[in-house]
Amino acid sequence: MKIVFMGTPDFSVPILEGIIAAGHEVCAVYCQPPRPAGRGKKDRSSPVQVAAERLGLVVYHPLNFDEKAEVAAFEALGADVGVIVAYGLILPQVILDAPTKGCLNIHASLLPRWRGAAPIHRAIMAGDLVTGVCVMQMEAGLDTGPVLETVRTEILESDTTGVLHDRLSLIGRDVILGVLADGISAEAVEQKADEILYAPKIDKLEAEVDWARTAVEVDQHIRGLSPSPGAWTMVRGQRVKLLMSSVSEGTGDAGIALDETLRVACGSGAVNLVRLQRAGKEAMDWDTFLQGFTIVKGARLGRTRE
């Protein structure tokens, strides 16, 4: 098929590479424009742009499709189908209608659960046991289109958003290749309105750990926000990111270190802090972390006096 691909972050790259490897013609790649990044705030191309240029593909990054010239250029591509994966722009109907077979979106959730910007984070944070990838026929609304194909995967107790992100990206690659190989012939199923749940973008203000919550909830919070933006707590006056944890047994005042192996009491139960990161330092496993930053039994984590 002749495909126009639209995506921006790391999640989209294996899918673009898979489409090329399967022999489809990618006539153009659309992604977000380079943005200032890093300490020097120099413009940095998105992962999809880097991959597309490496593959010798034509790349466009319009700020929007408000200009008639941008719409005309898109229509002139004469694509059979558009494949959209975390592109980052709301597409107007004129763009969705331009390819002969419309536009397909690969979404990392079991729609209609977790429509929106942060479906992987929200699924782990909510304690979902399963998630997956849906391929839907796009409409102008936010993830509202009928679903052509769904693949499920279990959410493991060891999954962080980073780990699950990578697994779902590969699942997304495989499922879209199947849909394309079948000529987009599957019957689309409308989403159930009574099962809609939204996954808003993660706000950094919600990243602070609330030790008064249950151990299961704290663990889900930590793993759901890892690696980015990273759950955090205050320790000895410093902000420390918590990047991996596990549920443990133990009782005590919420936020108190129950021993010298970073087992911390929650509102009920306790969590083991497995991987941590201080500001300006690399992420470390708990035992290495404690070699340079002592946290003794009885120390309090959180924004209260130790």
Protein Blocks (a to p, Z undefined) as FASTA:
>chain_A
ZZddddfblmlmmmmmmmmmnopacfbdcddddddedjkopacddfklmmmmmnopacdd
dfblkbfklmmmmmmnopabdcdehkopacdfklmmmpmnlpaddddbddfehiajklml
mmmmnopabdcdddddddfbehkaccfbdcdddddfkbcfklmmmmmmmmmmmmmmmmmm
noopaccddddfklgccdddddfklmpccfkbcfklmmmmmmmmpcbebiaddeehiacd
dfbdcddeddddehiafbfnopacdfeocdddfbdcdehiacddfklmmmmoccdehiac
djddZZ
